[in-house]
Amino acid sequence: MTNNTNKHTLPIWTEVEYTALCKNPYLSTPFFIPKESKVFLCKEDGSREEQRMIFLVFKSTAAAEEDEWEDDPMPGEMWVKPLEDDDTEVYEPAKVIYLGQDIDDFIQVTSEDENTITFDIYWRHGDVKVEKAEKTDDGFVCKKEDFGDEGLRLTLIPEEGNPFSLNIQIPYIGFSLYDSEGNKVHNELEVAHDKVDEYRYEFVGDDNNDRFTLQLDDNKLVYICVLRHEDAQLVVRDQRQRLAVVDQIPSEGKLSELMMNAHSALIKNKNYRWRINIAGSSIVHEVELEITPESLVAFIKEQMAKGIDIDTLGQSLIAMEQKYAFQWFWLKDSDWSHDDPMFDMFMNQLVAFSYVSQKPIQGDQLQARNNKRKIKRCAKLIKAHQKGEISLWDEDEEQRKEILHLFSTFHSPFVEILESLKDEETEEEA
């Protein structure tokens, strides 16, 4: 989430991005948290450069124009911007709200029924007022019928500085998808490949709704995304691999993060469905792709001939491993011609990257010990394939999935066993 309004008075301006940890579902406005917020310096030429926190300066919105900018944020509504390099450039600041305390300590729901909801709100830097609310020993009692579309106004009155207001809202619990204008979108959606990053997803959960299903590329991958409240992360689990953890992503972010290089997605949360198709992709859909060395190499040549960006192509090719249960490092030098130096270099890099690719969350030592026999068996299969004794391409999909799962989940012990097999072979040859 960015505070960009697209209206600027100066050619160089400041933008702030917020993570889910900067927000509370009951408040419409995010808060500036130095360790979580990101500040960018933006220019009319389209450049956007992230700034280090030590180079930021702050000023209360109540301060006079001639007052000095300060090195540390102050509680309340304030301006933030990077420190100018010299006197010739002036940067337009961004307006943010800094609580000066943890959000969870600021607002909590103490009780709720069909008609009312009670908030315990405490701000140690000033007073708090909530419109249309009754102040009791338990907190601010608010009638749900008073919220309307905009919510209720919450006013903070700092000990120093100007009062400012936020809106308290009753949040939507569940999965949401937003377009570039911030409007919610539902049901079926077709998104142009170059517009994917303009869409944003968000998941707000509670004890009764803390997960959703993510089916990618016509059900080739089926994941369960479970909310981890303490750090606002979604733990991605593979439904077909006994709910093994395969990744973790923010609870809100760009649609491209959720799509994971897939061409289509079906998202299920409670009784709601979102069907997403990516149109005009620079990478063709590999529906009829045969998982053989000849077919895979021909596919890469076809994509490279289109002039596709090498980094984009590489990311899409690595993503294919999970979809089709294979690994690029199973390819051998003899599987492709070496008459084109650029293609040869790309293939060598792809094979090398495939060998070091692993899931971001690795199995622990106990799990590795429990799977040691399976890991060793799969490592022997890879070794036999490399020696030409068998072909992993001829193995059934379940066997290929097991190799891929164990290799990516227990990468270090798997590679250690595989390398030890190579060492044993070298000693025997000597």
RODO-2510 file (C-alpha; in nm, 4 decimals, decimal comma):
residues 430
     n   res          X          Y          Z
     1     m     0,0000     0,0000     0,0000
     2     t     0,1401     0,3387    -0,1069
     3     n     0,0370     0,6903    -0,0088
     4     n     0,0813     0,8186    -0,3645
     5     t    -0,1923     1,0619    -0,4693
     6     n    -0,0392     1,1398    -0,8124
     7     k    -0,0639     1,5132    -0,7314
     8     h     0,2672     1,6801    -0,6562
     9     t     0,3787     2,0390    -0,6241
    10     l     0,7493     1,9656    -0,6804
    11     p     0,9310     1,7586    -0,9478
    12     i     1,0879     1,5386    -0,6776
    13     w     0,8586     1,3937    -0,4141
    14     t     0,8353     1,1354    -0,1365
    15     e     0,6211     0,8214    -0,1295
    16     v     0,5695     0,5801     0,1578
    17     e     0,4811     0,2113     0,1287
    18     y     0,3187     0,0254     0,4162
    19     t     0,3165    -0,3453     0,4993
    20     a     0,0329    -0,5281     0,6712
    21     l     0,2096    -0,4772     1,0050
    22     c     0,1555    -0,1013     0,9659
    23     k    -0,2205    -0,1445     0,9695
    24     n    -0,5016    -0,2493     1,1964
    25     p    -0,8150    -0,3911     1,0314
    26     y    -1,0346    -0,1629     1,2441
    27     l    -0,8623     0,1552     1,1212
    28     s    -0,8755     0,2969     0,7701
    29     t    -0,5337     0,4658     0,7898
    30     p    -0,1947     0,2894     0,8075
    31     f     0,0729     0,4068     1,0498
    32     f     0,4357     0,4910     0,9851
    33     i     0,6531     0,2251     1,1493
    34     p     1,0245     0,2821     1,0773
    35     k     1,1135    -0,0881     1,0672
    36     e     0,8200    -0,1789     0,8411
    37     s     0,7501     0,1256     0,6232
    38     k     0,9508     0,1958     0,3092
    39     v     1,0214     0,5491     0,1868
    40     f     1,0910     0,6252    -0,1798
    41     l     1,2251     0,9307    -0,3587
    42     c     1,0352     0,9754    -0,6849
    43     k     1,1033     1,1886    -0,9921
    44     e     0,9107     1,2957    -1,2987
    45     d     1,1246     1,0729    -1,5202
    46     g     0,9635     0,7708    -1,3532
    47     s     1,2549     0,6796    -1,1268
    48     r     1,1713     0,5588    -0,7768
    49     e     1,4547     0,4910    -0,5324
    50     e     1,4138     0,3439    -0,1858
    51     q     1,5731     0,5534     0,0905
    52     r     1,7538     0,4303     0,4011
    53     m     1,5907     0,5303     0,7289
    54     i     1,9065     0,7002     0,8575
    55     f     1,8772     0,9556     0,5761
    56     l     1,5163     1,0550     0,6547
    57     v     1,4083     1,3746     0,8308
    58     f     1,0791     1,4550     1,0035
    59     k     0,8684     1,7557     1,0968
    60     s     0,5337     1,7880     1,2730
    61     t     0,2518     1,9161     1,0519
    62     a     0,1927     2,1741     1,3290
    63     a     0,5475     2,3128     1,2967
    64     a     0,6166     2,6440     1,1284
    65     e     0,7691     2,6392     0,7806
    66     e     1,0956     2,7851     0,9082
    67     d     1,1330     2,5225     1,1839
    68     e     1,4166     2,2745     1,1486
    69     w     1,3607     1,9205     1,0275
    70     e     1,4446     1,6578     1,2897
    71     d     1,6265     1,3247     1,2701
    72     d     1,3690     1,1304     1,4728
    73     p     0,9929     1,0912     1,4188
    74     m     0,7583     1,2589     1,6649
    75     p     0,4190     1,1175     1,7775
    76     g     0,1256     1,2521     1,5782
    77     e     0,0741     1,3686     1,2232
    78     m     0,4039     1,4570     1,0585
    79     w     0,5947     1,5084     0,7369
    80     v     0,8720     1,2761     0,6216
    81     k     1,1219     1,3105     0,3378
    82     p     1,4822     1,2186     0,2506
    83     l     1,7490     1,4688     0,3457
    84     e     1,8335     1,6837     0,0416
    85     d     2,1845     1,6447    -0,1057
    86     d     2,2330     2,0201    -0,1352
    87     d     2,0456     2,3505    -0,1338
    88     t     1,9674     2,3348    -0,5063
    89     e     1,7046     2,0581    -0,4730
    90     v     1,3947     2,0552    -0,2556
    91     y     1,1977     1,7358    -0,1974
    92     e     0,8229     1,7311    -0,1449
    93     p     0,7499     1,5412     0,1803
    94     a     0,4815     1,2806     0,2448
    95     k     0,2300     1,3124     0,5269
    96     v     0,2219     1,0172     0,7672
    97     i     0,0946     0,9304     1,1140
    98     y     0,3385     0,8056     1,3761
    99     l     0,1830     0,6537     1,6873
   100     g     0,4990     0,6183     1,8929
   101     q     0,3713     0,2889     2,0338
   102     d     0,2651    -0,0580     1,9158
   103     i    -0,0586    -0,0657     1,7168
   104     d    -0,1859    -0,3590     1,9223
   105     d    -0,1475    -0,1464     2,2366
   106     f    -0,3362     0,1376     2,0704
   107     i    -0,6670    -0,0278     1,9804
   108     q    -0,8334    -0,3547     2,0784
   109     v    -1,1862    -0,4908     2,0586
   110     t    -1,3053    -0,5783     2,4089
   111     s    -1,6562    -0,6959     2,3243
   112     e    -1,8967    -0,7264     2,0322
   113     d    -2,2563    -0,8308     1,9759
   114     e    -2,5107    -0,7912     1,6957
   115     n    -2,5716    -0,4218     1,7672
   116     t    -2,2557    -0,2805     1,9267
   117     i    -1,8798    -0,3119     1,9300
   118     t    -1,6556    -0,1822     2,2107
   119     f    -1,3008    -0,0534     2,1519
   120     d    -1,0330    -0,0087     2,4155
   121     i    -0,8241     0,2769     2,2741
   122     y    -0,5203     0,4152     2,4515
   123     w    -0,2706     0,6666     2,3148
   124     r     0,0035     0,7529     2,5571
   125     h     0,0894     1,0765     2,3738
   126     g    -0,2489     1,2468     2,4048
   127     d    -0,6264     1,2212     2,4346
   128     v    -0,8724     1,0208     2,2253
   129     k    -1,2271     1,0996     2,1123
   130     v    -1,4675     0,8828     1,9106
   131     e    -1,7760     1,0369     1,7542
   132     k    -2,1160     0,8939     1,8491
   133     a    -1,9497     0,6595     2,1000
   134     e    -2,0310     0,6175     2,4673
   135     k    -1,7223     0,6207     2,6897
   136     t    -1,7384     0,3505     2,9581
   137     d    -1,4918     0,1723     3,1858
   138     d    -1,4622    -0,0983     2,9166
   139     g    -1,3878     0,1497     2,6383
   140     f    -1,5732     0,3284     2,3598
   141     v    -1,9083     0,1586     2,2941
   142     c    -2,0123     0,2141     1,9290
   143     k    -2,3435     0,1269     1,7651
   144     k    -2,2872    -0,0660     1,4419
   145     e    -2,5680     0,1228     1,2684
   146     d    -2,3662     0,4451     1,3144
   147     f    -2,0654     0,3279     1,1126
   148     g    -2,2086     0,3676     0,7618
   149     d    -1,9708     0,3479     0,4650
   150     e    -1,7067     0,5810     0,6067
   151     g    -1,6955     0,4478     0,9628
   152     l    -1,6714     0,6624     1,2767
   153     r    -1,4294     0,9488     1,3237
   154     l    -1,1525     0,8885     1,5753
   155     t    -0,9740     1,2078     1,6805
   156     l    -0,6313     1,2074     1,8424
   157     i    -0,5296     1,5172     2,0365
   158     p    -0,1521     1,5156     2,0951
   159     e     0,0150     1,6872     2,3876
   160     e     0,2072     1,8873     2,1283
   161     g     0,0862     1,9563     1,7751
   162     n    -0,2461     1,9637     1,5951
   163     p    -0,5355     1,7204     1,6481
   164     f    -0,5911     1,4807     1,3584
   165     s    -0,8521     1,2228     1,2695
   166     l    -0,8774     0,8641     1,1503
   167     n    -1,1792     0,6520     1,0715
   168     i    -1,2745     0,3451     1,2749
   169     q    -1,4310     0,0781     1,0582
   170     i    -1,5780    -0,2694     1,0912
   171     p    -1,3440    -0,4663     0,8660
   172     y    -1,4282    -0,7190     0,6010
   173     i    -1,2857    -1,0537     0,7137
   174     g    -1,1534    -1,2698     0,4331
   175     f    -0,9815    -1,2435     0,0958
   176     s    -1,0056    -0,9285    -0,1173
   177     l    -0,8722    -0,8328    -0,4582
   178     y    -0,8349    -0,4703    -0,5719
   179     d    -0,7753    -0,3088    -0,9110
   180     s    -0,5405    -0,0175    -0,9844
   181     e    -0,8022     0,2320    -0,8585
   182     g    -0,8449     0,0531    -0,5263
   183     n    -1,1859    -0,0908    -0,6184
   184     k    -1,2739    -0,4437    -0,5096
   185     v    -1,3088    -0,6951    -0,7925
   186     h    -1,5008    -1,0226    -0,7757
   187     n    -1,5728    -1,3439    -0,9650
   188     e    -1,3910    -1,3818    -1,3003
   189     l    -1,1099    -1,1492    -1,3972
   190     e    -0,8767    -1,1249    -1,6964
   191     v    -0,5629    -0,9203    -1,6388
   192     a    -0,3129    -0,8138    -1,9032
   193     h     0,0358    -0,9512    -1,8373
   194     d     0,1882    -0,6032    -1,8117
   195     k    -0,0856    -0,4868    -1,5698
   196     v    -0,0579    -0,7616    -1,3074
   197     d     0,1419    -0,5472    -1,0655
   198     e    -0,1351    -0,2849    -1,0663
   199     y    -0,3659    -0,5298    -0,8872
   200     r    -0,3376    -0,5968    -0,5146
   201     y    -0,4594    -0,8759    -0,2900
   202     e    -0,5332    -0,8610     0,0833
   203     f    -0,6307    -1,1205     0,3402
   204     v    -0,7720    -1,0184     0,6785
   205     g    -0,8367    -1,3151     0,9042
   206     d    -0,9753    -1,4048     1,2442
   207     d    -1,0242    -1,7247     1,4438
   208     n    -1,3105    -1,8333     1,2168
   209     n    -1,1505    -1,7429     0,8843
   210     d    -0,7717    -1,7745     0,8705
   211     r    -0,7018    -1,9449     0,5356
   212     f    -0,7910    -1,9710     0,1678
   213     t    -0,7243    -2,2154    -0,1169
   214     l    -0,5062    -2,1183    -0,4118
   215     q    -0,5242    -2,3367    -0,7241
   216     l    -0,2709    -2,2432    -0,9939
   217     d    -0,2580    -2,3264    -1,3648
   218     d    -0,5731    -2,5347    -1,3948
   219     n    -0,5216    -2,7209    -1,0680
   220     k    -0,1615    -2,8233    -1,1371
   221     l    -0,0683    -2,6743    -0,7996
   222     v    -0,3088    -2,6652    -0,5054
   223     y    -0,2004    -2,4611    -0,2049
   224     i    -0,3557    -2,3700     0,1295
   225     c    -0,2549    -2,0204     0,2419
   226     v    -0,2777    -1,9913     0,6226
   227     l    -0,2532    -1,6553     0,7995
   228     r     0,0157    -1,6206     1,0648
   229     h    -0,1119    -1,3293     1,2710
   230     e     0,2054    -1,2358     1,4580
   231     d     0,3977    -1,1260     1,1470
   232     a     0,1119    -1,0833     0,8937
   233     q     0,2475    -1,3598     0,6694
   234     l     0,0646    -1,6266     0,4709
   235     v     0,2214    -1,9689     0,5131
   236     v     0,1762    -2,1514     0,1804
   237     r     0,1212    -2,5273     0,2177
   238     d     0,1024    -2,7874    -0,0581
   239     q    -0,2262    -2,9726    -0,0287
   240     r    -0,0876    -3,2654    -0,2297
   241     q     0,2278    -3,2981    -0,0209
   242     r     0,0680    -3,3542     0,3194
   243     l     0,0454    -2,9771     0,3725
   244     a     0,4232    -2,9345     0,3500
   245     v     0,5282    -2,5692     0,3712
   246     v     0,6489    -2,4481     0,0304
   247     d     0,6644    -2,0704     0,0776
   248     q     0,5506    -1,7703     0,2752
   249     i     0,4196    -1,4426     0,1333
   250     p     0,2824    -1,1202     0,2865
   251     s    -0,0859    -1,1146     0,3813
   252     e    -0,1231    -0,8293     0,1344
   253     g     0,0768    -0,7401    -0,1733
   254     k     0,0918    -0,7351    -0,5508
   255     l    -0,1149    -0,9895    -0,7414
   256     s     0,2043    -1,1124    -0,9105
   257     e     0,3317    -1,2349    -0,5706
   258     l     0,0193    -1,4434    -0,5266
   259     m     0,0240    -1,5787    -0,8844
   260     m     0,3790    -1,7189    -0,8439
   261     n     0,4476    -1,7052    -1,2205
   262     a     0,1274    -1,8970    -1,2971
   263     h    -0,0990    -1,8125    -1,5918
   264     s    -0,4270    -1,8686    -1,4104
   265     a    -0,5558    -1,8979    -1,0555
   266     l    -0,8691    -2,0026    -0,8726
   267     i    -0,8968    -1,8585    -0,5207
   268     k    -1,1491    -1,9980    -0,2733
   269     n    -1,2355    -1,8358     0,0587
   270     k    -1,5490    -1,9530     0,2365
   271     n    -1,8305    -1,9250    -0,0228
   272     y    -1,6494    -1,6775    -0,2495
   273     r    -1,4486    -1,7500    -0,5657
   274     w    -1,2069    -1,5496    -0,7805
   275     r    -1,0966    -1,6824    -1,1215
   276     i    -0,7976    -1,4974    -1,2614
   277     n    -0,6467    -1,5372    -1,6078
   278     i    -0,3321    -1,3592    -1,7218
   279     a    -0,3746    -1,2443    -2,0823
   280     g    -0,1030    -1,1540    -2,3311
   281     s     0,1732    -1,3244    -2,1348
   282     s     0,5169    -1,3054    -2,2928
   283     i     0,5649    -1,6704    -2,1898
   284     v     0,3332    -1,9082    -2,3704
   285     h     0,1191    -2,1433    -2,1681
   286     e     0,2958    -2,4800    -2,1607
   287     v    -0,0277    -2,6844    -2,1668
   288     e     0,0900    -2,9412    -2,4226
   289     l     0,4532    -2,9373    -2,3137
   290     e     0,6065    -3,2850    -2,2985
   291     i     0,8490    -3,3378    -2,0114
   292     t     1,1436    -3,4713    -2,2094
   293     p     1,4865    -3,3144    -2,2698
   294     e     1,4085    -3,2589    -2,6387
   295     s     1,0754    -3,0875    -2,5720
   296     l     1,2078    -2,8726    -2,2875
   297     v     1,5131    -2,7516    -2,4798
   298     a     1,2985    -2,6751    -2,7860
   299     f     1,0589    -2,4798    -2,5644
   300     i     1,3404    -2,2645    -2,4260
   301     k     1,4756    -2,1935    -2,7751
   302     e     1,1277    -2,0901    -2,8872
   303     q     1,0926    -1,8464    -2,5962
   304     m     1,4402    -1,6994    -2,6437
   305     a     1,3689    -1,6436    -3,0128
   306     k     1,0833    -1,4136    -2,9088
   307     g     1,3315    -1,1791    -2,7399
   308     i     1,1827    -1,2316    -2,3931
   309     d     1,3728    -1,0701    -2,1079
   310     i     1,6235    -1,3273    -1,9786
   311     d     1,5420    -1,2712    -1,6107
   312     t     1,1674    -1,3044    -1,6740
   313     l     1,2236    -1,6191    -1,8777
   314     g     1,4478    -1,7688    -1,6106
   315     q     1,1926    -1,7087    -1,3326
   316     s     0,9141    -1,8645    -1,5393
   317     l     1,1262    -2,1683    -1,6244
   318     i     1,2176    -2,2305    -1,2609
   319     a     0,8490    -2,2004    -1,1673
   320     m     0,7745    -2,4791    -1,4172
   321     e     0,9597    -2,7268    -1,1952
   322     q     0,6811    -2,7270    -0,9365
   323     k     0,4079    -2,7412    -1,2005
   324     y     0,5476    -3,0360    -1,3953
   325     a     0,7522    -3,2203    -1,1306
   326     f     1,1009    -3,2113    -1,2770
   327     q     1,4261    -3,0219    -1,2273
   328     w     1,6315    -2,8461    -1,4921
   329     f     1,9571    -2,9810    -1,3531
   330     w     1,8454    -3,3267    -1,4685
   331     l     1,9445    -3,2065    -1,8172
   332     k     2,2918    -3,3083    -1,9368
   333     d     2,5352    -3,1228    -2,1588
   334     s     2,4488    -3,3626    -2,4392
   335     d     2,0810    -3,2627    -2,4249
   336     w     2,1393    -2,9352    -2,6107
   337     s     2,3711    -2,8127    -2,8856
   338     h     2,6621    -2,5862    -2,7959
   339     d     2,6943    -2,3961    -3,1231
   340     d     2,5210    -2,0854    -2,9843
   341     p     2,7336    -1,9338    -2,7025
   342     m     2,4456    -1,7246    -2,5637
   343     f     2,2082    -2,0195    -2,5512
   344     d     2,4791    -2,2403    -2,4037
   345     m     2,5536    -1,9859    -2,1312
   346     f     2,1826    -1,9498    -2,0486
   347     m     2,1359    -2,3264    -2,0232
   348     n     2,4373    -2,3637    -1,7946
   349     q     2,3055    -2,0852    -1,5707
   350     l     1,9566    -2,2404    -1,5653
   351     v     2,0936    -2,5825    -1,4690
   352     a     2,3157    -2,4294    -1,1984
   353     f     2,0302    -2,2213    -1,0542
   354     s     1,8010    -2,5242    -1,0530
   355     y     2,0571    -2,7143    -0,8460
   356     v     2,0656    -2,4475    -0,5728
   357     s     1,6914    -2,3684    -0,5745
   358     q     1,5129    -2,4559    -0,2524
   359     k     1,1980    -2,3724    -0,0642
   360     p     1,2266    -2,0598     0,1534
   361     i     1,1191    -2,2613     0,4574
   362     q     1,3341    -2,5712     0,5029
   363     g     1,2503    -2,8856     0,6972
   364     d     1,4132    -2,9003     1,0401
   365     q     1,6826    -3,1481     1,1510
   366     l     1,4319    -3,3895     1,3050
   367     q     1,2273    -3,4015     0,9844
   368     a     1,5467    -3,4494     0,7830
   369     r     1,6492    -3,7451     1,0035
   370     n     1,3033    -3,8992     0,9697
   371     n     1,3277    -3,8714     0,5903
   372     k     1,6946    -3,9718     0,5611
   373     r     1,6258    -4,3075     0,3932
   374     k     1,3906    -4,1476     0,1380
   375     i     1,6415    -3,8686     0,0711
   376     k     1,9230    -4,1186     0,0153
   377     r     1,7082    -4,3302    -0,2156
   378     c     1,6145    -4,0258    -0,4250
   379     a     1,9762    -3,9049    -0,4293
   380     k     2,0790    -4,2463    -0,5650
   381     l     1,8161    -4,2128    -0,8385
   382     i     1,9610    -3,8758    -0,9417
   383     k     2,3111    -4,0214    -0,9352
   384     a     2,2027    -4,3174    -1,1491
   385     h     2,0391    -4,0752    -1,3909
   386     q     2,3583    -3,8686    -1,4173
   387     k     2,5590    -4,1854    -1,4890
   388     g     2,3131    -4,2906    -1,7609
   389     e     2,1958    -4,6023    -1,5778
   390     i     1,8343    -4,4799    -1,5645
   391     s     1,6368    -4,1820    -1,6959
   392     l     1,4412    -3,9713    -1,4503
   393     w     1,2358    -3,8490    -1,7451
   394     d     1,0884    -4,2011    -1,7690
   395     e     0,9842    -4,2087    -1,4015
   396     d     0,6173    -4,1594    -1,3217
   397     e     0,4956    -3,8220    -1,1945
   398     e     0,4629    -3,9369    -0,8332
   399     q     0,8273    -4,0432    -0,8213
   400     r     0,9411    -3,7148    -0,9799
   401     k     0,7304    -3,5204    -0,7282
   402     e     0,8914    -3,7059    -0,4376
   403     i     1,2413    -3,6213    -0,5645
   404     l     1,1489    -3,2559    -0,6178
   405     h     0,9800    -3,2309    -0,2761
   406     l     1,2669    -3,3846    -0,0809
   407     f     1,5354    -3,1961    -0,2733
   408     s     1,3710    -2,8545    -0,2262
   409     t     1,2523    -2,9129     0,1318
   410     f     1,5716    -3,0720     0,2697
   411     h     1,8146    -2,9087     0,0312
   412     s     2,1301    -2,9103     0,2421
   413     p     2,1153    -3,2758     0,3615
   414     f     2,0018    -3,3890     0,0154
   415     v     2,2928    -3,2169    -0,1595
   416     e     2,5316    -3,3453     0,1066
   417     i     2,4263    -3,7060     0,0373
   418     l     2,4347    -3,6522    -0,3392
   419     e     2,7845    -3,5049    -0,3249
   420     s     2,9025    -3,7913    -0,1015
   421     l     2,7869    -4,0362    -0,3676
   422     k     2,9981    -3,8479    -0,6211
   423     d     3,2991    -3,8628    -0,3879
   424     e     3,2557    -4,2392    -0,3453
   425     e     3,2523    -4,2808    -0,7221
   426     t     3,5688    -4,0716    -0,7574
   427     e     3,7475    -4,2838    -0,4972
   428     e     3,6442    -4,6039    -0,6738
   429     e     3,7749    -4,4711    -1,0066
   430     a     4,1045    -4,3736    -0,8408
***
